[in-house]
Amino acid sequence: MSESSRRAMEFGKLNYLIIDDFENFRLSMRQMLRSCGADRIEQAGTAAQAIRHCTYNHVDVVLCDYNLGEGRNGQHVLEELRHRKLLKRASLFLMVTAETSKQMVMGARENQPDGYLTKPINRAMLDQRLGALIEQRNALYPINRELDRENYPEAISLCLQALPKHPRYRTWLLKTLGDLYFQLGDLSHAARVFDDALKQRELSWARLGRSKVMLANRNYEDAVASLSQLIARHPDYMEAYDLLAEGLQRQGKLVDAQHTLEQAALHSPNALLRQRQLAQLAEANQDLEAACEAWRKTVTLGTHSIHDSADHYLALAQSLTDLSEGDAEEAGAERADEALNLLKQMGKRFPEQPELDLRSRLIQCRVLAGRGKASDANRLLDQIREDGGDGQSLTADTALDYGKTLFRLGHAGEAKTLLAELAERFASDNEVLNRIEALLDEPVGFRQKLQARTLNRDGIKAFESGDLSAAVEAFSQALEIVPDHAALNLNLVQVLMKQRHSEADSSALLDRCQRCLDRLAGLPEQHRQHRRYLALRRKLEELTP
Amino acid sequence: MTKASPAASDNEDRIDFSMVLASAVHDMKNSLGMLLNSLDELRGEMQGSASSASRFNTLQYEAERMHNDLVQLLGIYRLGQDHLSAHIEEHFVPDFLEEHLARHSPLLEGLGIQCRIEAEDINGFFDADLLTGVLNNTINNALRYTRSQIRLTAQQREGYLVLGVEDDGQGYPDSMQHSGTIRFGALDFNSGSTSLGLYFASSVAALHREGERRGSIQLHNGGELGGGVFEIWLP
């Protein structure tokens, strides 16, 4: 049999799906595929049609145009097919593009297609390119079948057998092998695969893999160094940024991690998961402006993505609300409006979820309160109370949000009762307990919280440099903003006790200490400051005549 | 429509002309892509009507050339913006060359030019996108100057992967024959041919590095076909 008729036969064995919004392109692609020997060819004009087809039919080769007009693009299609496991590893996904702009290719990296076809395409190109991919698919089919079955040890031994047999697929085999060892936790074998590849030459995928192994071995310093180097050489290698951010995060360098992701987002702004990661990091860093921006992008990118979630809307609405509180400028009003609009959109996009509706209304309460509309806010809160928002059946997230809202509307007592109940319900969940503590410590708006934190830092600095009266001043000012803050009260007690030695009238100081400690009388045992509180109370008793 | 590059300027009143140009080039390139697609289909439909074939070939050749030029312009723009870095991957060289030949095969047939590949069965390390730009341009150039034959070669020489495009035309004039790297400053925009293509090829070659060694291009005459020989040496 001749080479070309053998190839035509291979084309004929497979199922094809052509996705393009232009009928003319679909028809001409179909014509070309037919003349290559393909027979079972289906078509889809939209992303939705394509995904529906793949849900109910087996497809071996997908030829998908990147630009599908309004709505979802080829990348969204690939993302969803992979995420919902509608496409087997043994199948081929080819992205058809009118260009190979780096930005598009980079956005595609997270869910990589098996190949790109650049328009204009002619029959000879399609025959050659797709033919070579089908040949590769056939050669590697046994391995991909084991990968689909998640039988990794078998896949590893097949890779090892194939290496000497198929030198032309060496890169694919080595990458897959390293990745498999890594997934199975066999870090030393994974490292050896990447090291061997690197011995041959400096290859970015191998360098990335090697860094991944370092991270898994908790060798953060080397991992961070090697990834920084990789990025310096390849400023558009997105996986390297993600991994570097992870390494920095594990080192506790959250601000550096945030900057790394910000840089990555400049290069490749369309990756939803990275924007979300960035938003969360910025939140952890109290950089609310940056968090707000990243959440906004996450919400926008979610419109067409399988990763869309109501949580993104809530997070954005929260950060907008926090920023607008106490901001008398026009920007404050704009953000408040944006938050309200966003919640309305969320209601339409994710209908009929009672808890979601409740959370939406809780945020609305805070927006209204923040804009000085206290009576509107309280009216809405009354409705929430009537609808059964008693806190007993709520998730921790919602109950915490409820507590925050009650504090903001001036119902501190009610908030404390709610949080006490919540603490009882989640007595064994440290994460929830920590969040309750944080809210009780600082039940104020974002700006005030920052102000109190800055004052606290100033106080500690003054204390360390020996300027006790400046420290007292700073801590006292901070306590005016957050009077129940446990650590702050204890800080003040500590400075006052020290100051006592140099002051003539020590009984007034001791009185002040007593008042601080009285405020913390109800501090629960599991609170991080509880032992310090006990120690300082004992000390005060000794000092008091 | 996705643009080649986001507007980076904070000052919205200032026109970033190179950005405007890049966007326009990007749109033109995509339009030409559509045009070329239609030409391919037309060629399929009008098989045998020899009287219009030569004009048709000219049409397709010139459209291809413009398309290549625009792709290259975008490449150079990105090079200038430092957006371009080489993604070195391992590729099976004969497949890579076959693919390029396939892109040009309708026109080659139309013009009656024979083209053959003589490649060793080797793997090479290079950025496929960047090399695609270089090869398209070089093959297109060879199409213009050849009489009847083009030869694509690939071999391992002195530890480098050498890809070559040879033709049986007049060869390069003395002034163009050289080897090494071309600097942007050395381009002469007043002469008829700016050698922008060579600058691009040379820049792409230089992006390929391995340890101390760098890629380069070489132009000379002779080869097996006796015409121009373009070589790109990759470490």
Interface residues (C-beta under 8 A of the other chain):
Chain A: F25 S28 N67 A98 E99 T100 S101 K102 Q103 M104 V105 T118 K119 P120 I121 N122 R123 A124 M125 D127 Q128 R129 A132 P167 R168 R170 T171 R201 E202 L203 S204 W205 R233 H234 P235 D236 Y237 P269
Chain B: M1 T2 A4 S5 P6 H26 K29 N30 G33 M34 L36 N37 D40 E41 H67 L74 R78 D82 H83 L84 S85 H87 I88 E89 E90 F92 D95 E98 E99 L101 A102 R103 S105 P106 D121 N123 F125 D129 T132 E210 G211
